[in-house]
Amino acid sequence: MTENGLGQLLGLLRRHPDVEAANLHAWDATDSLLLGAAADRLAPDSRVAVIGDNYGALTLGLLAGGTGPVPAEVRVHQDLVTGERALLSNAAALGVSGGFAQLPLGAELLAGADLVLLQLPKTLAELEEISDAVARHAPAGVVLLAGGRVKHMSLGMNAVLGKYFGTVQPQLARQKSRLLLAADPKRAEGKPPYPVTEHNAELDLDICAHGAVFAGTRLDIGTRFLLSFLPQVPAAAKAVDLGCGTGILAAMYARRHPGAEVVATDRSAAAVASARATARANGLAASITAVQDDAMSTLPAGSADLILLNPPFHLGSSVHAGAGLKLFEAAGRVLAPGGQLWTVFNSHLRYVTALERLVGPTTVRGRNPKFTVAASVRRPTA
């Protein structure tokens, strides 16, 4: 396939079921740079592992022959369930049936892989967990090609890779993207570095975190502000921590209301694993069920009495209100009539009007210089 042909293929990709907008794209120059660099390393018997393939550009580019030979096997890990579903949707739209396997980060993904393509993650913690997994499970001759937008890259990434690989070589930048080539993996000894656990004295809570989870083991300031209103949040038979991250809200609510059934849900596999570990570390595993899902799509309508939410205001590296609005709409569906959504958000986003429209009557319960906490009551069904 020519470079123009590859560009046309990538241009057909969509982000769905993730938020879509004119300024949000399903691929970037890093995808095409990674695919081009892979071309010289591929043979018909190649086994490729793909990590961080946002919406399927790398996987589908490989399978369409966008880089020369089509590899014998493509295995892919995407932390976000929206990415997994977008890959399947894009594959169907392009007429690609099979040829890849979607797997967790670990031995099944990496065993036997001679090439790993990685869209560099946002945090060094996530890069360390990925690097350890590649060094731990891939063969000695594996080559890791990691790419990112230059403005989001740092020398710390080279240092993390250098901890797990004997060779780390920065490549020339192109179209504001750059690749790092890592080879000669250092065999990992002992336990993997993640998840990590840290005791938060303020909450008297052990917080567990995998590398990809937002805020790591820290208590982010929005969650802290929402927790200050926990005494006002009503008791509920079934409560949901939506976008649970490490599961702090779920754990604190379950501790305060031991009779409640609490669901911690997030689109990130790392977040769900972290929330599950946090529940277990604090003796709350019997009260909390952790579920990977996209905006509660698997929860029945009208099935929850309470939802707690600290919504994201970034989609990837873009500031965008669409993520929060999608979650508000989901809350309006999943809440039972009279059920409540308690949410914290950056005050400049002015979400109250949207909450009124998508959920129901909304009362601002508190503000500080940065955040607003609001409670919305689900309207009765007609």
Residue, then its C-alpha position, 0 to 999 in steps of 0.5 A: m500500500t502506498e503512503n497515500g493509500l495508507g492515509q486514505l485508509l486511516g482517514l476512514l477511521r472513526r472514534h465511535p463509541d467514544v466522543e466524536a467532534a470536528n476537532l477530535h480525530a481517530w488517528d494522528a501522525t504518530d500512527s503513520l510514523l510507527l507504521g512506516a518504521a515497522a515496514d523494514r522490520l516486518a516479514p510474513d512470519s512476524r508476530v506483532a504486539v500493539i499497545g495503546d492503539n487508540y482507535g485501531a489505526l495501528t492494528l488495521g494499518l498492519l492488517a491492510g498491508g499499509t507497512g508492506p508484509v502483513p504479519a502472521e499475528v497481531r495481538v493488541h492491548q487497549d486500556l480503554v473499552t471505548g478503544e476496543r469497541a472502536l477497533l472492532s467497529n472500524a475493522a467491520a467498516l473496512g471489511v477486516s474480519g479477524g486477524f487480530a486478538q484483543l488481550p490484557l497487558g501480560a504474557e499472552l499479549l507479548a509471548g513470542a512477539d518480535l516487534v512491539l508498537l506502542q503509542l506512548p502513554k501520558t504518564l511515566a508510571e504507565l510507560e513503566e508498567i508497559s516496559d516491565a511487561v515487555a521486558r518480562h514476557a517478550p523474547a530476548g530479540v524483541v524490538l519496541l518502537a514507541g511513538g508520540r507527539v513531540k510536545h508530549m514527550s520528555l527525557g523521562m521517557n528515555a530514562v524509563l525505557g533505559k531501566y528495562f532495555g539495554t538499548v534506547q535510541p531516539q529517532l528523527a522527528r517527523q510531522k511533529s512526532r518522534l519514535l524511540l527504539a528500545a531493544d535488548p530487554k533486561r530480564a525482570e526479576g521479582k514482582p511487577p512494579y504495579p499495582v502500587t499501594e499507598h496508605n492515605a492518612e487523611l482518609d485512613l484508606d489504602i489506595c491501589a493504582h496501576g500505572a495507567v490510572f488517573a492520579g495514581t495513589r494520590l487523592d485528587i482535589g476534585t474527589r477530595f472536595l466531593l468527599s467533604f459532602l459525603p455526610q449529606v449524600p443519601a443512603a442508597a440500596k445500589a450506588v455507582d462510582l462512575g469513572c471510578g479511577t482507583g475506587i476512592l469514592a466507592a470505598m468511602y461510600a461503602r465504608r459509610h453505608p455497609g449495607a449498600e451494593v456499590v458498583a465501581t465502573d470505568r472505561s479503563a481496564a487499569a482503573v477497574a483493576s485498581a478499584r478492585a484492588t483498593a476494595r480488597a485492600n480495605g476489606l470492602a470486596a464483598s460490598i464493591t463490584a468493579v466493572q469495565d464499561d463505557a458510560m454504564s452501557t451494561l447497567p439496566a435503565g432505572s437500576a441505581d439509586l445514587i451515582l457519584l461522579n468526578p467527570p474527566f474534562h480531557l479527551g486524550s490531550s484535548v480539553h473537551a466537555g463531551a466526556g462529562l456530557k456523555l456521562f450525565e446522559a448515562a446517569g439520566r438513563v441509569l438512575a431510578p426516578g428520584g435517584q440522585l447524581w452527585t457530581v464535582f466539576n471545574s466551575h468554569l465548565r458551567y455544567v448545571t444547565a446540562l445536568e438540569r436537561l439530562v438528569g433533572p432538577t439540580t442544586v449546587r451544594g457547594r463551591n470553592p475557588k476551583f470546583t462546584v459540587a451539584a446534586s441532581v434528582r432524576r425526574p419521574t418517568a412520564 
